[in-house]
Structure formats: C-alpha cells, structure tokens
Amino acid sequence: MSSATARACANIALVKYWGKRDASRNLPAAGSLSLTLGALVTETTVAFDPALSADELILDGSNARPKDIAKISAFLDLVRADAQITARARVTSKNDFPTSSGLASSASGFAALAVAATTAAGVALSPRALTILARQGSGSAARSIYGGFVRMHAGNNPDGSDAYAEPIASRLADRVRMVIAVVGGGAPKSHGSRDAMDHTARTSPLYRAWVDLVPADLAAAEGALAAGDLAALGTVAEANALAMHASALAARPAIFYWQPTTLALLAEVRSLRDRNIAAWATMDAGPHVKVLTTIDDAEHVATAMRAVPNVTDVLVSSPGSGATVIG
C-alpha cells in the first residue's frame, strides 16, 4: 500500500468561472482569475491498496454519497492510467470550512486530491500538468494548485492541453485580505455549481453576454494587478460577480442563490466604501459574501459584516499558499 497526504487552500474567483465549452473534459467557456485563501483549507489522504475492491471516500468524517465516490473514482482513474496501476484507493478528506455551500470546497478538494493521488501513485507532474489534472475534477481546482493570485486559461485545443492555470505576481499580494461573511450556517446549497452553470448556459438569454464580457474583465483585472491598484481590481471583481449572478437569475427557471442577508451584506459593503473603507464584494454559487479589502481595513470590514443580522460566521483571510504534500 502506498499513501500520501496533501493540503490545499480554496480560492475565490475575482473574474468568475461560470460555464463550460466542453463538459466531458471540464473545459471552461472563458478564463478566470482568483485569489487563493489561507483561511479555507482541505487536507486529503490517498492510500492505494490492492486489497480494496472499490474506491472509498470518507468526507469530513462520514462515508460519502455514492455519486461523490463515483466522481472521485473517475478522477483517480486518470491517475491510475498515468501510473499504470489498477489498485483501488481509500480517500480521506476533511475541510476546515463548510462543504458544498459556496465556499469553493471542490477547488481545494480536487487540488489536494490531485497532489496526494499523484504522489501516492508515484506520478511526477509539473505544476502546469497538475493544474490540468485538477481541472478535470473541478474547473476551479486548477487555480488552487498555486497560491496568491492565479490566472486560469480557457484554452482552445479540443484536448484541453492549453487549459491550465498559472500564478500572477503582484505587490498587492502582501497587503490584500478577503473577509468572508458566512450566511445560513454554511448549509449545503440547493443547486450544485456544475448543474447550475450548465442550466444557465442552456437557458439564460444573458449567458452569451456573460461569456463575451469576461475577456475585458480579465484584461482589467490583470492590469490592476500589474499596477498594484486594489480599487481597480475590486471594482472589476464586484461588477463581474454581479454579472455572473445576473446570468443565473435570468436562467429559466432562475438559479437564485441570494438570501435577504446576502442583500444586506452587499448594501453594507457599499456603505463601507462611502466611508472611504476599502471594500468590494464578490460572490460565488452560494449566499455568502466575500469582501476584498486591505490589511489595514480588514478588521473594520469584519466588524461591519458581523453586525449584519443572520451572518453566522466571519473569517478574515490572507492569501494562501499552493497545494503541497504534507505527509
């Protein structure tokens, strides 16, 4: 039996990933840009054992659902093919934050799985190749292979060989913080991200406009990172998130993740900016609000988020590191 344990951090997209150009290969319809967060961590152990008759998955201390095991098995098949082995694996994974609620647990989960599984199987991959592997489990997982700001390329090749992630250096990484306001206790969401984005792509009259918007938003975000301009980055991130949710709201029937507390948080973020506090909101496929801010203003923002009724937790995160083997 061979085993390895890896650690990976979730990432929050500032220019969103929403929709696929090829679902079978998990290829994104457009590029994306994210910030890896040190406060949201997954640890995963993979043990290949010839005595096992099937793959097993223990997630957050409980036996996983059959559909989750099937997804993990399909991913492990990619690693087994590279390693030229047939042994099944026992996978034990734990998140230190709510799972499947809109806090990017699939990103950190599949990034950690990619690193642990390849290490346990004896497969040596470059960081870029690891991002391509992780992407096949979850489109956003490619970005969690790296720390800090990360750019995901959608690529053009049918085989996905040019759909990979790479880090972006910026002096903002030393001073940026993300405040995460958890709504509803982090309960699992009713619409999974994958099904929701597929439904939006099929039925929303605003979806094509969303895809067409992304290249300009990516250019603006990369320009802001190069210039060290947090206000410019926050402005495009907030607008991009609202556009993504607009496309989902226009789906038929609508995909609606927001709760009344979500709207109250968004209003508070605007109020903070009116008081000259650095604060720009972003949201993924869930009700939680993440606020891009600075090291100087992070506690002001966190205090304001905690004061919003029905916010159940508030985390302040610095940029996280890339996925790594820890055992």
C-alpha positions, 0 to 999 in steps of 0.5 A: 500500500502506498499513501500520501497526504496533501493540503490545499487552500480554496480560492475565490474567483475575482473574474468568475468561472461560470460555464463550460465549452466542453463538459466531458473534459471540464473545459471552461467557456472563458478564463478566470482569475482568483485569489487563493485563501489561507483561511479555507483549507482541505487536507486529503489522504490517498492510500492505494491498496490492492486489497480494496475492491472499490474506491472509498471516500470518507468526507469530513468524517462520514462515508460519502454519497455514492455519486461523490465516490463515483466522481472521485473514482473517475478522477483517480482513474486518470491517475491510475492510467498515468501510473499504470496501476489498477489498485483501488484507493481509500480517500480521506478528506476533511475541510476546515470550512463548510462543504458544498455551500459556496465556499469553493470546497471542490477547488481545494478538494480536487487540488489536494486530491490531485497532489496526494493521488499523484504522489501516492501513485508515484506520478511526477507532474509539473505544476502546469500538468497538475493544474490540468489534472485538477481541472478535470475534477473541478474547473476551479481546482486548477487555480488552487494548485498555486497560491496568491493570485492565479490566472486560469486559461480557457484554452482552445485545443479540443484536448484541453492541453492549453487549459491550465492555470498559472500564478500572477505576481503582484505587490498587492499580494502582501497587503490584500485580505478577503473577509468572508461573511458566512450566511445560513450556517454554511448549509449545503446549497440547493443547486450544485455549481456544475448543474447550475452553470450548465442550466444557465448556459442552456437557458439564460438569454444573458449567458452569451453576454456573460461569456463575451464580457469576461475577456475585458474583465480579465484584461482589467483585472490583470492590469490592476494587478500589474499596477498594484491598484486594489480599487481597480481590481475590486471594482472589476471583481464586484461588477463581474460577480454581479454579472455572473449572478445576473446570468443565473437569475435570468436562467429559466427557471432562475438559479437564485442563490441570494438570501435577504442577508446576502442583500444586506451584506452587499448594501453594507459593503457599499456603505463601507466604501462611502466611508472611504473603507476599502471594500468590494464584494464578490460572490460565488454559487452560494449566499455568502459574501466575500469582501476584498479589502486591505490589511489595514481595513480588514478588521473594520470590514469584519466588524461591519459584516458581523453586525449584519443580522443572520451572518453566522460566521466571519473569517478574515483571510490572507492569501494562501499558499499552493497545494503541497504534500504534507505527509 
